[in-house]
Amino acid sequence: FTDEEKAYAGRKAFIVNRIGDFGFLIGIFILFNQIGSVGFAQVNSAALPLGVASIAALCLFIGATGKSAQLPLYIWLPDAMAGPTPVSALIHAATMVTAGVYMVARLSHLYVSAPGIMAVVAVVGVLTAIWSALIATSQNDIKKVLAYSTVSQLGFMFIGVGVGAFFAGTLHLITHAFFKACLFLGSGAVIHGLHGEQDIQRMGGMRRYMPSTRMTFLIATVAITGILPISGFFSKDEILGQALHTRAFGFLTLGYSGPHLTFLGPLIYAVGSFSAFLTSFYMWRCYFLTFSGEYRGPESVHPHESPSVMTLPLWILAGLSVVGLVLGLPKPWVHGTALQGWTWEHFTEGVFSRPRGGAPEEFAPYLGYGIALIVGWAGWAGAYSLYFKRGLAGDELLTSRVRGLRRALANKLYVDELYGWAVVRPIWALARGLWRFVDATIIDGLFVNGIPSFIAWISAMARRFQNGDVQRYAAVTALGVAALLYVFLVRG
């Protein structure tokens, strides 16, 4: 709490999440008013009118956008990375921030009954994925790169549940927990080995000093970029494949089931595929600038590998990132009943609802695999040509071509400044105005200070009659007696 940056990040996370919680509570109240319960089983089995289901689902999703850092409530998560790296690995990669995705998936029957809101979920997810991926391409803080990567990957999960691919969305939640926790802990090992340095422009050549960290970071990078044979390929490709083939969307018009938004699925697929390309690009950029080339930091710092107590969890998570491949295999692909029991399709069988008009949750044709592989390798090729061969000169070359865009992305597209101007300043001005009128004028002026001042004035007036002058006492007594005689004798 003594560090202003960390204290500010905590306040920011608290306030932004309370905005989402406001919508979440309204959704809970609506469901309780209509059903009398907020249990998953009762909500999913209830037959709600389209309008009620849509409003409740939308309010609950507002809560999910705050908890899972989606547009426009994503701004707290990158700043929250100011905390310790193990905390980021646990809470911001695997547990807390995925609660919104889990909630939407568990309420699959409710969202299926409100197809317009499913479209909103998918659109918000894909916009968050592309928005955060663009920002991540120009970040130099290794933890900020991973932070925006987390926001982008959460967007992919919401694409999955938004297009009705609840199986794929929750599968990506699990595989993401493995490789993103490995990446965060790996970045912490690098920061530890460089005595607190977090700028990837001041790293380089870490493959010679940190072989274990480098290898585990490489495995997790392959997983997140969606390159076979690591788990991230199956979950991300399945999400995009479902988006391409889905016909489950309806208009966001409460009480009206109009024509389907047939163009929305292919559009989400196209934007999502470009986001996957950017994911591959910025993650390989981070890897090459950190572990390839020559060391670019100060000579006074001597990089070193972390102790085994830090590298052992990295190897475990890297292994889970590889073994997680089994979770993504569809049961027809798996020979042997024992192995079939470990697939995510087996665990979730019968749990999620399937939207009408949605594509069956089967893997896309081999053409889809080919496109996904091309996207992943294209991002690697772009980062390899710019950063593996050129190092920091790759950033300079890219900046010379799109200087304005790179500056905007490095400044996070000025979203914090926009929120400060459009939201924080007006609220601050309103709060100061209310303070001056309500608190300073009415409460302090009238009640806190006004009443004591009035009592003090009465006391001062009363003290004039108690000044010790006997003649004044006698005169006042005589006047009192005269007044009483007048009242009783003359007017009585």
C-alpha positions as CSV (number, residue, x, y, z in Angstrom):
1,F,0.0,0.0,0.0
2,T,3.0,2.3,0.3
3,D,3.6,2.0,-3.5
4,E,1.4,4.5,-5.2
5,E,1.3,2.6,-8.5
6,K,0.1,-0.6,-6.8
7,A,-2.4,1.3,-4.6
8,Y,-3.8,3.0,-7.7
9,A,-4.1,-0.3,-9.5
10,G,-6.0,-1.8,-6.6
11,R,-8.4,1.2,-6.4
12,K,-9.0,1.0,-10.2
13,A,-9.7,-2.7,-10.1
14,F,-12.1,-2.2,-7.2
15,I,-14.1,0.6,-8.8
16,V,-14.3,-1.0,-12.3
17,N,-15.5,-4.3,-10.9
18,R,-18.2,-2.6,-8.8
19,I,-19.6,-1.2,-12.1
20,G,-19.9,-4.7,-13.4
21,D,-21.2,-6.0,-10.1
22,F,-24.1,-3.5,-10.3
23,G,-25.4,-5.1,-13.5
24,F,-24.7,-8.5,-12.1
25,L,-26.9,-7.8,-9.1
26,I,-29.7,-6.5,-11.2
27,G,-29.6,-9.7,-13.2
28,I,-29.7,-11.8,-10.0
29,F,-32.7,-9.8,-8.7
30,I,-34.6,-10.3,-12.0
31,L,-34.0,-14.1,-11.9
32,F,-35.0,-14.3,-8.2
33,N,-38.1,-12.3,-8.9
34,Q,-39.1,-14.5,-11.8
35,I,-38.0,-17.9,-10.5
36,G,-37.6,-17.6,-6.8
37,S,-34.1,-19.0,-6.9
38,V,-30.7,-18.3,-8.4
39,G,-29.4,-21.8,-8.5
40,F,-27.9,-23.0,-11.8
41,A,-30.3,-26.0,-12.1
42,Q,-33.4,-23.9,-11.4
43,V,-32.4,-21.0,-13.7
44,N,-31.5,-23.4,-16.6
45,S,-34.8,-25.4,-16.2
46,A,-37.0,-22.3,-16.1
47,A,-39.0,-21.2,-19.1
48,L,-38.6,-17.4,-19.1
49,P,-40.2,-15.0,-21.7
50,L,-37.8,-13.8,-24.3
51,G,-37.7,-10.3,-23.0
52,V,-37.1,-11.3,-19.4
53,A,-34.4,-13.8,-20.3
54,S,-32.7,-11.3,-22.6
55,I,-32.6,-8.5,-19.9
56,A,-31.4,-11.0,-17.2
57,A,-28.8,-12.5,-19.5
58,L,-27.5,-9.0,-20.5
59,C,-27.3,-7.8,-16.9
60,L,-25.4,-10.9,-15.9
61,F,-23.0,-10.5,-18.9
62,I,-22.3,-6.9,-17.7
63,G,-21.0,-8.5,-14.5
64,A,-18.9,-10.9,-16.6
65,T,-17.4,-8.0,-18.6
66,G,-16.1,-6.5,-15.3
67,K,-14.9,-9.7,-13.8
68,S,-13.4,-11.1,-17.0
69,A,-12.0,-7.8,-18.3
70,Q,-14.0,-7.3,-21.5
71,L,-14.7,-4.1,-23.4
72,P,-15.4,-1.6,-22.0
73,L,-14.5,-2.7,-18.5
74,Y,-11.1,-4.3,-19.3
75,I,-8.9,-1.4,-18.1
76,W,-8.3,-2.7,-14.6
77,L,-6.5,-5.9,-15.5
78,P,-3.3,-4.6,-17.2
79,D,-2.7,-2.2,-14.3
80,A,-3.4,-5.1,-11.8
81,M,-0.2,-6.8,-13.1
82,A,1.7,-4.4,-10.8
83,G,1.2,-7.1,-8.2
84,P,3.5,-10.1,-7.6
85,T,4.0,-12.4,-10.6
86,P,2.8,-15.6,-8.8
87,V,-0.4,-13.7,-8.0
88,S,-0.8,-12.8,-11.6
89,A,-0.2,-16.4,-12.7
90,L,-2.9,-17.7,-10.3
91,I,-5.6,-15.1,-10.3
92,H,-5.2,-13.2,-13.5
93,A,-4.5,-16.2,-15.7
94,A,-6.3,-19.2,-14.3
95,T,-8.9,-18.5,-11.7
96,M,-10.6,-15.1,-11.0
97,V,-10.7,-13.5,-14.4
98,T,-12.2,-16.6,-16.0
99,A,-15.2,-16.6,-13.6
100,G,-17.3,-14.6,-16.1
101,V,-16.7,-17.2,-18.8
102,Y,-17.6,-20.0,-16.4
103,M,-20.8,-18.2,-15.3
104,V,-22.0,-17.7,-18.9
105,A,-21.2,-21.4,-19.7
106,R,-23.0,-22.7,-16.7
107,L,-26.1,-20.6,-17.7
108,S,-26.0,-21.9,-21.2
109,H,-29.7,-22.7,-21.2
110,L,-30.5,-19.1,-20.2
111,Y,-28.3,-17.7,-23.0
112,V,-29.6,-20.1,-25.6
113,S,-33.1,-18.8,-24.9
114,A,-31.8,-15.2,-25.6
115,P,-30.0,-15.5,-29.0
116,G,-29.7,-11.7,-29.3
117,I,-27.6,-11.6,-26.1
118,M,-25.5,-14.5,-27.4
119,A,-24.7,-12.3,-30.3
120,V,-23.7,-9.4,-28.0
121,V,-21.5,-11.8,-26.0
122,A,-19.7,-13.0,-29.2
123,V,-19.3,-9.5,-30.6
124,V,-17.9,-8.1,-27.3
125,G,-15.6,-11.1,-27.2
126,V,-14.2,-10.6,-30.7
127,L,-13.8,-6.8,-30.3
128,T,-11.9,-7.4,-27.0
129,A,-9.7,-10.0,-28.7
130,I,-8.7,-7.8,-31.6
131,W,-8.4,-4.6,-29.4
132,S,-6.2,-6.1,-26.8
133,A,-4.1,-8.0,-29.3
134,L,-3.3,-4.8,-31.2
135,I,-2.2,-3.1,-28.0
136,A,0.0,-6.0,-27.0
137,T,2.0,-5.7,-30.2
138,S,3.5,-2.5,-29.0
139,Q,4.1,-3.1,-25.3
140,N,7.6,-3.4,-24.0
141,D,6.9,-4.4,-20.4
142,I,6.9,-8.3,-20.4
143,K,4.1,-8.4,-17.9
144,K,2.0,-5.9,-19.8
145,V,2.4,-8.0,-23.0
146,L,1.0,-11.0,-21.1
147,A,-1.7,-8.9,-19.4
148,Y,-3.1,-7.8,-22.7
149,S,-2.7,-11.3,-24.0
150,T,-4.9,-12.5,-21.1
151,V,-7.6,-10.0,-22.0
152,S,-7.4,-11.1,-25.7
153,Q,-7.6,-14.8,-24.8
154,L,-10.6,-14.1,-22.5
155,G,-12.2,-12.5,-25.6
156,F,-11.7,-15.8,-27.5
157,M,-13.4,-17.6,-24.6
158,F,-16.4,-15.3,-24.9
159,I,-16.5,-15.8,-28.6
160,G,-16.8,-19.5,-27.9
161,V,-19.7,-19.2,-25.4
162,G,-21.3,-16.5,-27.5
163,V,-21.6,-18.6,-30.7
164,G,-22.9,-21.6,-28.6
165,A,-19.6,-23.5,-28.5
166,F,-19.7,-23.9,-24.7
167,F,-17.5,-27.0,-25.0
168,A,-14.8,-25.1,-26.9
169,G,-15.0,-22.0,-24.8
170,T,-14.6,-23.8,-21.5
171,L,-11.9,-26.0,-23.1
172,H,-9.9,-22.9,-24.0
173,L,-10.4,-21.7,-20.4
174,I,-8.6,-24.8,-19.2
175,T,-5.8,-24.9,-21.7
176,H,-5.2,-21.2,-21.3
177,A,-4.8,-21.7,-17.5
178,F,-1.9,-24.1,-18.2
179,F,0.1,-22.1,-20.7
180,K,-0.7,-18.6,-19.4
181,A,0.3,-19.5,-15.9
182,C,3.6,-20.9,-17.3
183,L,4.2,-17.7,-19.2
184,F,3.6,-15.5,-16.2
185,L,5.8,-17.6,-13.9
186,G,8.4,-17.7,-16.7
187,S,8.3,-13.9,-17.0
188,G,8.7,-13.7,-13.2
189,A,11.8,-16.0,-13.5
190,V,13.3,-13.7,-16.1
191,I,12.6,-10.6,-14.0
192,H,14.2,-12.4,-11.0
193,G,17.2,-13.3,-13.1
194,L,17.6,-9.7,-14.3
195,H,17.2,-8.2,-10.8
196,G,13.8,-6.6,-11.4
197,E,14.1,-5.6,-15.1
198,Q,10.8,-5.9,-17.0
199,D,11.5,-4.1,-20.3
200,I,12.0,-6.6,-23.1
201,Q,14.1,-4.0,-25.0
202,R,16.7,-4.3,-22.2
203,M,16.8,-8.1,-22.3
204,G,17.9,-10.4,-25.1
205,G,20.1,-13.5,-25.1
206,M,18.5,-15.1,-22.1
207,R,18.6,-18.5,-23.8
208,R,22.2,-18.8,-22.7
209,Y,21.6,-17.8,-19.1
210,M,18.2,-19.3,-18.4
211,P,17.9,-22.6,-20.4
212,S,15.0,-24.1,-18.3
213,T,13.0,-20.8,-18.3
214,R,13.6,-20.4,-22.0
215,M,12.4,-23.9,-22.9
216,T,9.3,-23.8,-20.8
217,F,8.5,-20.3,-22.1
218,L,8.9,-21.6,-25.7
219,I,6.5,-24.5,-25.1
220,A,3.9,-22.1,-23.6
221,T,4.4,-19.7,-26.5
222,V,3.8,-22.5,-29.0
223,A,0.6,-23.4,-27.1
224,I,-0.9,-19.9,-27.0
225,T,-0.1,-19.2,-30.6
226,G,-2.1,-22.2,-31.7
227,I,0.6,-24.3,-33.4
228,L,0.3,-28.1,-33.3
229,P,0.8,-30.3,-31.4
230,I,0.2,-28.2,-28.3
231,S,-3.2,-27.8,-26.7
232,G,-4.0,-24.2,-27.6
233,F,-4.5,-25.2,-31.3
234,F,-7.5,-27.4,-30.7
235,S,-9.4,-25.0,-28.3
236,K,-8.8,-21.9,-30.3
237,D,-9.5,-23.5,-33.7
238,E,-12.7,-25.1,-32.4
239,I,-14.0,-21.7,-31.3
240,L,-13.3,-20.0,-34.6
241,G,-14.7,-23.0,-36.5
242,Q,-18.0,-22.8,-34.5
243,A,-18.2,-19.0,-35.2
244,L,-17.8,-19.7,-38.9
245,H,-20.6,-22.2,-39.1
246,T,-23.1,-21.0,-36.4
247,R,-26.5,-19.8,-37.4
248,A,-27.7,-19.3,-33.8
249,F,-27.9,-15.5,-33.6
250,G,-31.1,-13.5,-33.6
251,F,-31.7,-9.7,-33.5
252,L,-31.3,-7.9,-30.2
253,T,-34.9,-6.9,-30.2
254,L,-36.6,-8.0,-27.0
255,G,-39.8,-9.9,-27.6
256,Y,-39.1,-10.4,-31.3
257,S,-37.5,-13.4,-32.9
258,G,-36.6,-11.9,-36.3
259,P,-34.3,-13.2,-39.1
260,H,-30.9,-14.5,-38.1
261,L,-27.8,-12.5,-38.4
262,T,-26.2,-15.0,-40.8
263,F,-23.3,-12.6,-41.7
264,L,-22.2,-12.3,-38.1
265,G,-20.6,-15.7,-37.7
266,P,-18.2,-15.4,-40.7
267,L,-17.4,-11.8,-39.7
268,I,-16.5,-13.0,-36.2
269,Y,-14.4,-15.8,-37.8
270,A,-12.5,-13.3,-39.9
271,V,-11.7,-10.9,-37.1
272,G,-11.0,-13.7,-34.7
273,S,-8.5,-15.2,-37.2
274,F,-6.7,-11.9,-37.5
275,S,-6.6,-11.7,-33.7
276,A,-5.0,-15.2,-33.7
277,F,-2.4,-13.9,-36.1
278,L,-1.7,-10.9,-33.9
279,T,-1.5,-13.3,-30.9
280,S,1.2,-15.3,-32.6
281,F,3.0,-12.2,-33.7
282,Y,3.3,-10.4,-30.4
283,M,4.0,-13.6,-28.4
284,W,6.9,-14.5,-30.7
285,R,8.1,-10.9,-30.6
286,C,8.2,-11.2,-26.8
287,Y,10.0,-14.5,-27.0
288,F,12.6,-13.3,-29.6
289,L,13.3,-10.0,-27.8
290,T,13.7,-11.8,-24.5
291,F,15.7,-15.0,-25.3
292,S,17.3,-14.4,-28.8
293,G,20.1,-12.2,-29.9
294,E,22.6,-10.6,-27.5
295,Y,22.0,-9.3,-24.0
296,R,21.1,-5.6,-24.2
297,G,20.9,-4.7,-20.5
298,P,23.5,-2.9,-18.4
299,E,26.8,-4.6,-17.8
300,S,26.3,-4.3,-14.0
301,V,23.5,-6.9,-14.2
302,H,24.5,-10.5,-14.4
303,P,21.6,-12.6,-15.6
304,H,21.2,-16.0,-14.0
305,E,18.8,-19.0,-14.0
306,S,16.3,-19.2,-11.2
307,P,16.6,-21.9,-8.5
308,S,14.8,-25.2,-9.0
309,V,12.0,-24.2,-6.6
310,M,11.0,-21.7,-9.3
311,T,11.8,-23.7,-12.5
312,L,10.0,-27.0,-11.3
313,P,6.6,-25.4,-11.5
314,L,7.5,-24.1,-15.0
315,W,8.2,-27.6,-16.2
316,I,5.0,-28.9,-14.7
317,L,2.9,-26.3,-16.4
318,A,4.7,-26.7,-19.7
319,G,4.0,-30.5,-19.4
320,L,0.3,-29.8,-18.8
321,S,0.3,-27.4,-21.8
322,V,1.3,-30.4,-23.9
323,V,-0.7,-33.1,-22.2
324,G,-3.7,-30.8,-22.3
325,L,-3.9,-31.8,-26.0
326,V,-5.8,-34.9,-24.9
327,L,-8.5,-32.8,-23.4
328,G,-9.2,-31.2,-26.8
329,L,-9.4,-34.4,-28.7
330,P,-13.0,-35.4,-29.7
331,K,-14.0,-38.8,-28.5
332,P,-14.1,-40.4,-32.0
333,W,-10.5,-39.5,-32.4
334,V,-9.4,-41.3,-29.2
335,H,-8.9,-45.0,-29.3
336,G,-9.5,-46.8,-26.0
337,T,-12.2,-46.2,-23.4
338,A,-9.7,-45.2,-20.7
339,L,-8.3,-42.3,-22.7
340,Q,-11.8,-41.2,-23.9
341,G,-12.7,-40.7,-20.2
342,W,-10.1,-37.9,-20.0
343,T,-11.4,-35.8,-22.9
344,W,-13.2,-32.6,-22.1
345,E,-16.0,-33.7,-24.4
346,H,-16.6,-36.6,-22.0
347,F,-16.5,-34.4,-18.9
348,T,-19.0,-31.9,-20.3
349,E,-21.4,-34.3,-22.0
350,G,-24.9,-33.2,-21.3
351,V,-23.9,-30.2,-19.3
352,F,-24.3,-27.4,-21.9
353,S,-27.3,-26.5,-24.0
354,R,-27.0,-26.4,-27.8
355,P,-28.6,-23.4,-29.5
356,R,-31.1,-23.9,-32.3
357,G,-29.4,-23.3,-35.5
358,G,-25.9,-23.7,-34.0
359,A,-23.4,-25.9,-35.6
360,P,-22.8,-29.3,-33.9
361,E,-19.7,-29.2,-31.7
362,E,-17.6,-31.2,-34.0
363,F,-14.2,-30.3,-35.3
364,A,-14.2,-28.2,-38.5
365,P,-13.0,-29.8,-41.8
366,Y,-9.3,-30.1,-42.4
367,L,-9.4,-26.9,-44.3
368,G,-10.1,-25.1,-41.0
369,Y,-7.1,-26.8,-39.5
370,G,-5.0,-25.6,-42.4
371,I,-6.1,-22.0,-42.1
372,A,-5.5,-22.1,-38.3
373,L,-2.0,-23.4,-38.9
374,I,-1.3,-20.8,-41.6
375,V,-2.4,-18.0,-39.2
376,G,-0.2,-19.3,-36.4
377,W,2.9,-19.8,-38.6
378,A,2.3,-16.4,-40.4
379,G,2.6,-14.6,-37.0
380,W,5.8,-16.6,-36.3
381,A,7.2,-15.7,-39.7
382,G,6.5,-12.0,-39.2
383,A,8.0,-11.9,-35.8
384,Y,11.0,-14.0,-36.9
385,S,11.8,-11.7,-39.8
386,L,11.5,-8.6,-37.7
387,Y,12.9,-9.5,-34.3
388,F,15.0,-12.7,-34.6
389,K,17.1,-11.4,-37.4
390,R,17.0,-7.6,-36.5
391,G,16.4,-7.4,-32.8
392,L,15.3,-4.0,-31.7
393,A,15.8,-2.8,-35.3
394,G,12.6,-4.6,-36.1
395,D,10.7,-2.3,-33.8
396,E,12.4,0.7,-35.4
397,L,11.5,-0.6,-38.9
398,L,7.9,-1.2,-37.9
399,T,7.6,2.2,-36.3
400,S,9.0,3.9,-39.3
401,R,6.2,2.4,-41.4
402,V,3.3,3.1,-39.1
403,R,4.6,5.6,-36.6
404,G,1.3,7.1,-35.5
405,L,-0.4,3.7,-35.0
406,R,2.6,2.4,-33.1
407,R,2.5,5.5,-30.8
408,A,-1.2,5.1,-30.2
409,L,-0.8,1.4,-29.5
410,A,2.1,2.0,-27.1
411,N,-0.1,4.4,-25.2
412,K,-2.9,1.8,-25.1
413,L,-5.0,3.6,-27.7
414,Y,-5.4,6.4,-25.1
415,V,-8.3,4.6,-23.5
416,D,-7.3,5.6,-20.0
417,E,-7.0,9.2,-21.1
418,L,-10.4,9.0,-22.8
419,Y,-12.0,7.5,-19.7
420,G,-10.4,10.1,-17.6
421,W,-11.8,12.9,-19.7
422,A,-15.2,11.5,-20.5
423,V,-16.0,9.6,-17.2
424,V,-13.6,10.5,-14.3
425,R,-13.5,14.3,-14.7
426,P,-17.3,14.8,-15.0
427,I,-17.9,12.5,-12.0
428,W,-15.2,14.3,-10.1
429,A,-16.7,17.7,-11.0
430,L,-20.2,16.4,-9.9
431,A,-18.8,15.0,-6.7
432,R,-17.1,18.3,-5.9
433,G,-20.3,20.2,-6.6
434,L,-22.3,17.9,-4.4
435,W,-19.7,18.3,-1.7
436,R,-19.8,22.0,-1.8
437,F,-23.6,22.2,-1.8
438,V,-24.7,19.2,0.3
439,D,-21.8,18.6,2.6
440,A,-20.2,22.0,3.1
441,T,-23.4,24.2,2.8
442,I,-26.3,22.0,4.1
443,I,-24.7,19.4,6.4
444,D,-21.8,21.4,7.7
445,G,-23.3,24.9,7.3
446,L,-26.8,24.2,8.5
447,F,-26.6,21.3,10.9
448,V,-23.0,20.9,12.1
449,N,-22.2,24.6,12.4
450,G,-25.6,26.2,12.1
451,I,-27.4,24.6,15.1
452,P,-24.4,25.2,17.5
453,S,-24.2,28.8,16.3
454,F,-27.9,29.3,17.0
455,I,-27.6,27.8,20.5
456,A,-24.5,30.0,21.1
457,W,-26.5,33.1,20.2
458,I,-29.4,32.1,22.5
459,S,-26.8,31.5,25.3
460,A,-25.2,34.9,24.7
461,M,-28.6,36.6,24.9
462,A,-29.4,34.8,28.1
463,R,-26.1,35.7,29.7
464,R,-27.0,39.4,29.5
465,F,-29.6,38.8,32.3
466,Q,-27.0,37.2,34.5
467,N,-24.3,40.0,34.8
468,G,-24.4,40.5,38.7
469,D,-26.1,44.0,38.6
470,V,-28.7,43.9,41.5
471,Q,-30.4,47.1,40.3
472,R,-31.0,45.5,36.9
473,Y,-32.4,42.4,38.6
474,A,-34.7,44.6,40.6
475,A,-35.8,46.6,37.6
476,V,-36.5,43.5,35.6
477,T,-38.5,42.0,38.5
478,A,-40.5,45.2,38.8
479,L,-41.3,45.2,35.1
480,G,-42.3,41.5,35.4
481,V,-44.7,42.3,38.3
482,A,-46.1,45.2,36.4
483,A,-46.7,43.1,33.3
484,L,-48.5,40.4,35.4
485,L,-50.7,43.0,37.2
486,Y,-51.6,44.5,33.8
487,V,-52.6,41.1,32.5
488,F,-54.6,40.0,35.5
489,L,-56.2,43.4,36.5
490,V,-56.6,45.4,33.4
491,R,-57.1,42.8,30.7
492,G,-58.4,40.0,32.9
